[in-house]
């Protein structure tokens, strides 16, 4: 499910982005009408730009209707869990608020005198606005609850170990640190009287022990003082 998640979410996310851009384009044909305090000047602006105003309100209504459908599809594509539940709440809030704002846009396009005089009821737009805020909060929780892999953090000051060299042939193993190193061959002791001779170095003849009855070499006389 996690591998198919990006493919299932990519298209609805693209629809949501396109619908949001469409909504933004739809509300700017006559931008000064929202800030003009004089009702007569507002009506004059709407009459001068009536065709762009109607087209813009239609585009804004289409974007408002498409965004909830896109987020509902995203919530359905999520695996069961907290993220799916929060995504469903966000989609429900968007679906509940969309008809209220679409109705307001229809009245704005069909009755410009009423909109210019600001005689439209305020509760549909206020309800729509608060539902949008609730949807944003739920979407934030959904994004924070999405399943993902957390990267393992490496302690500061410690460098990663280098990978072992691959120059060794197959079947060879790296010598462990606990194995003592081999020392150079040398004679550990000398043969004395009655003792067996020690092993000699390679290439040398082992000394022979003196046999019984063989004459010993004469000892040098002591040097006088």
Secondary structure, 3 states (H helix, E strand, C coil): CHHHHHHHHHHHHHHHHHHHHHHHHHCCCCHHHHCCCCHHHHHHHHHHCHHHHHHHHHHHHHHHHHHHHHHHHHHHHCCCCHHHHHHHHHHHHHHHHHHHHHHHHHHHHHCHHHHHCCCCCCHHHHHHHHHHHHHHHHHHHHHHCCCCCCCCCCCCCCCCCCCCCCCCCCCCCCCCCCCCCCCCCCCCCCCCCCCCCCCCCCCCCCCCCCCCCCCCCCCCCCCCC
